[in-house]
Amino acid sequence: MHTFDRRAALAGGIAALAAPGARAQHEQHGPLYERLNQPGRVGEPETAATQRVYDSPASKAATQGRWVARQPLPLPRSEMAWATALKGQMHLVGGYGEQRVDRPYHHVYDPATDRWLAAEPIPRGANHVGVATLDDRLYAIGGFLGQNHTPHNDCFVFGADGAKWSKIAPLPQACGAMACVGFEGRIHAVGGAIGEGFEKRRSIDWHLAYDPATDRWSERAPLPTGRDHTGIVAVDNRLHVIGGRVDTFYTNSNFHHTYETREDRWRLRSPLPTARSGHGAVVHRGRIFCMGGEGANRVFAQNEAYDPAADRWEAYAPMATPRHGLGAVAIGDWIYVAGGGPVMGGGFQSAVHEAFTLG
């Protein structure tokens, strides 16, 4: 089984090449995948080729951009449920890895050096942890203890007292796969799923706001349609909640809602062209980019971007390696996408790390 020293800096010996195809990293770094039920690195699963979807129904953007390889993760991971940027670095927390679904991993990627570092693990290992940053602090909200089910309500902050985690007020009720973002001085946690085990798992419409000054959660107007595994970003004075699933990926949604803070209400916007869940969502050059995700026997490569001013979507260069349950952030003039599952469900994890640029 692959092991690593959590206290030591983790780095690849050479920088990833800005090659035309990001798949060059497979040859450069060896096998980048691992099964959830069996230790040992393996190549890309054969079923991945039958599940990939690249074509978007949206009109193509004039400038497509390109994907390049970056330093792979120190170990294959998935279902972290997103990532977040803090002080110019990407943070990935929790997830599946090394044949467990409740890992406390905390990996940090530094784009300036193309290196991964090991930070203090989260106090309670889980998957589908909601993460967000606010005022140079990293927040981790809830998560699942089972394989995409059985949530907990613990919440933590990293950076309030040095480079370590501290406990904050818990969620009012256990929840996982919430969409979280720092916005107007609070952490907003939207949607998610509750229930013990798969038989009781269901999506919810919650909208909670955490105030660091008072260490308290409060309720806001609920999401019009309860769902989990959504994308969330803040643009100007609005929150955008995009896509996601209603209970399972067999009922993925292309809903796109914005939260109007002054009115405490939600409005419908132009729908996501490709309905999906477990995708990444970031703000880059004034647009909202959504990439990857999964559906029924589908793993999406689509990279679709929304222009808030025009209320319109366009398609950009699809991901070189389709994945879901990944971590995505925008830092500088790049979008970094790390980890994720190459086939539907949580049976395989990947260490794949690719970056997108418009050039």
N, C-alpha and C positions, 0 to 999 in steps of 0.2 A: 504494500500500500504506500502511496505517496505521502510523505510527511514533510513538514517544514518548521523552522524555528520562528515562532510568532514574535519573538523579541528582536529578531535580527532584520535588517533591511533585506528585502527580496528584490533581486534585479536580474535581468537578462544580461548576458555578456556583451551583446551587440545591439545596436539600434535597429529597429525594423526598417526595412527599405520602403520607400515610397514607390512601390511597383504599380504597374497598371492594374494588376489583379491582386486582390488581398489574399487569395488562396496560396500565394507564394510562402506565407508563413507556415503552412502545413509541412512543406519540405524543409524549411529552415529550422523548425523547432520540434519536429517529430509529432507523434500522435497527440491530439489536443482534446480528446474525448474520453469519457469514463461512464460506465454503467452505474445506475443507482443500486443495483443488486449484486454487483461483482467488482472487486478491486482490480486495478491495473488499467493503464492507458490503452485505448483502442483507436482505430481510425474512424473516420466518419461513418455512421451506420448506413447500411444499404438502403433502408427505408426512407432516408432523408431525400433521396433523389425522386421518390414517388410523391412526396408531400409538398415540394417547393412550389410556390406561386410567385411569379415575378410581375405579371402584367397588371397595371392599374387602369381603372375606367376613367380616371381623370386625364385632362389634357396635359401633354408634355410641356414642361417649362423650356424656355428657349436655351437656357444654360443648364445642362444636366448635372454637372459636378462629377466627382469620382470618389471611389473608396480605395483606401490603402491599408496595408497591414501595419499594426503596431504591436508592441511587446505583449505576448499572450499573458493571461492571468497565471499566477504561480501554480494554480491547480484548477481543474474543471469545476465550474459552478453554474447553478441556475436557480431560478425562483427566488432571487434576492428580493424581487419586486422593486425594480427600478434602482436608481442611483441618484446621487446629488453632488453638486460641485460646492467646494468650500475652499476659499483662498487659492483659487486657481488649480485645484486638484480634484480628481474624481474619488468619491467614497462609495464603496460597496459593502453592505452590511447583511449578515445572516445568509440564509438560503440552503439549498441542497449541495452536498459535496461529500466525497469520501464515504459513500454509502449511508449517509444520514440526512434527515430532512430538517434537523434543528441545530444547525451549525451556528456558532457565534462569530464567524469570520468577520474581520474588518480589514479589507484591503484598500490601499490608497494608491492611486496612479498619479504620477507627476509628468505631465506632458513635456515639460522643459527638458527632462532627462530621458524620457521614454522608459521609466522604471516604475516597478511596483514596490510598495513598502507595506510592512505588516504593522498595523496600529493596534491599540488595545481592543481586544474582543468585546463585543456587546455583552452585558451581564447575563442576559437570558437568550440563549440560542433559539432561533425560530426562522421560518420562511415567510415570504410575502410580508416583510416588515415595511411599514410606511416610513419613508425618510424625507427630510426637508431641512433646509438651512435658513437661519435668521440671525442677523447680527453676529456673524462669525461663529455661530454655534450650529452643531449638527444634532438633529432630533430624530429619534427612532420611536415609532408609534405602533404598538401592538404586534400582531403577527400570528402565524399558525404553528402549533407544536406537532401536529400530524401532517400527512402529505396533502397539503392544500385544504386542511380542515382542522377543527378543534383550536380555536384562537385563545390568546391570553390578552390581558388588558394592561400589562406593564408598559411604561413609557420612560425613556431615558434621554438625557442631553449629554453631548460630548463637547468639551471645550469650555464649560462654565467654570471649571476648577482645574486648569491645566489640560494636558492631553489624556484625559480619562473621562469615563462615563459617570454620571450622577443620576439618581432616580428622580423623576418628577411625578406630578399627579397622574394617576392611572386613568385610562378611559373609563367612562361610566359603565361600560359593559365590554366584555371581551370581543375583539374584532380583528380580522386580518384582511390583507389585500386592500387597505384603504389608500386612496389617492391623497397625498399630502404635499403641501407647498407653503412656504413662508410668504406672507402677504399682509401689508399694512400693519406690521407689528405683532402679528399672531401667526400661529401654525394652524392652517385649515386642513381638516381631515374629512374627506368626502367619500360616501359610498362604502364599499367593503362587503365582507361576508361574515356571518355568525353561525353558530350551531356546532354541537358536538358530533363529530363523525360525518361522513358523506350523506347519510340518510336524512340528517337534519340541517345540512348546510343550505343557506339561502342568502341571496344578495339583499342588501338593505339600502335605504335612501338617506342615511344620516348625513348631516353636515354639522361638524363640531369645530369650534375654534378654541385654541389654547392660548392663554395670555401668560407669557413668562413673568410679567411683573407681579401677578397675583397667584401664579401656579394653580390656575383653575380652568376648567373646560366649560364652555357655554354652548347653547344650541343656536343654530342659524336656520334659515329656510331650508327644508330638505330638498334633496335632488329630485326632480320630477319623476324619474324612473330609476328605481334602485338597481344598482349594478356594481360589479367589482372588476379588478384587473383593468381599470381605465387609465388613460393618460390625463395628467393635469399640469397646467402651467398658469402663470400670471403674466398678463400683458396689459400695460397701462393700469387702468383702474378696474380690471375685470379678471375673474378666474375663468379658465376654459377647461371643461371636463369633456373628454373626447373618447368615444368608443367604449369598450368593455363588454362584459358578459352579464346576462341575467341568469344567475344560478350556475350555468355551465357554458362551455365554449360551443355547445350545439345551438345556443341561442345568443350568439354574439350580436352586438348592436353597433350601428353607425351613428347613434345620437351624438350631437355636439351641443352642449349647453354652456352658456356663460352666466356667471353669478354677478348681479349688479349690486354692489355693496350698499349704495345709498338707498336703494329700494328694498334690500333684503329679499330679492326675488331672482328667479332663473328665467332665461330666455333661450329659445331655440336658435341655432345658427346653422349655416350650411353644413350638411352631414359629412362625416368622414367617408371618402369614396369607397374604401375597402373596410367593411365591417370586420372587426377583429378584437382580440383581447391579449393582454400580456405584452403589449407593444411599448416602445419608448416614445416619449414626447418631450421636446425641448424647444426653446426659443432661440432662433439663429437668424441674424440679419433682418429682424423685424417680422419674421414668419414663424409659424409653429410647425415644426417637422415631426411627423409620426412615422416610425420605422419598425419593421418586424411585427411579431405577434403570431397568434395561432387561431385555428378554427377546427372544425371536424375534419380530421385527416388532412389538415393543411398547416403549413408553416410559411408565413408570409415574408417576402423580401421587400415588399412595397415601401417606398420612401416618399410619402405624400406631404405636401406643405400647404398651410393655410395662410392666406393674406387677410389679416383682420380688417384692413381698410376697404378691401374689395369684397369681403365675405365670399372668397373663392378659393378652391383647392387646385393645385397643380401637382403633377408627378415628376419626381427627380430620379436620378440613377438609383436603381434598387440595390439593396444590400448584396454584397458579394456572397455572404454566407447567411441564408435565412435562419432566423432564430426567434425564440420567444422567451419570456421570463428573464429578460436581459437587463443590463444597466446602461443607461444612456444619459450623457450630459453634453452641454455645449460650453466649451472653454476657448476663448480667443476666437480664431477663425475656423475652428474645427468642431465637429460633432463626434464624440467618442462613444463606441458601443462595445461593451465587454460582456463575455459569458453568455449564458442562455442555453436553451434546449434546441437541438437541431431537428427533433421530431416531436410530434404532438405528445403532450403529457410530460411527465417528469422522469422517464426511463433513462435518459441520457443527459449528461452535463457537458459543457464545453469550456475551454480556456480561450476560445477565439476572441480576438480583440481587433476591431477594425475602426477606421476613422473616415469621416466624410468631409469633403471640402468642395466649395463651389469654385475654388481656384482664383 
